[in-house]
């Protein structure tokens, strides 16, 4: 089981409040993305790739991604994105 967040990079500074989070895990995994007390369940493609759009608050935003498989294994990844309007 693996999980990689490909975009954005940790510590990225952005000027848009709505950004895409992309990554890769095993096909068939369930991925949840948590940011600012909001949780999105993301569909993972047959190639293991996923994308979801999130809304940032001004300042640092901790984005937590969890991938889990049917056997109950989980992988966690986090990135912090700084929104500067």
Order of alpha helices (4+ residues) and beta strands (2+ residues): beta-beta-beta-beta-beta-beta-beta-beta
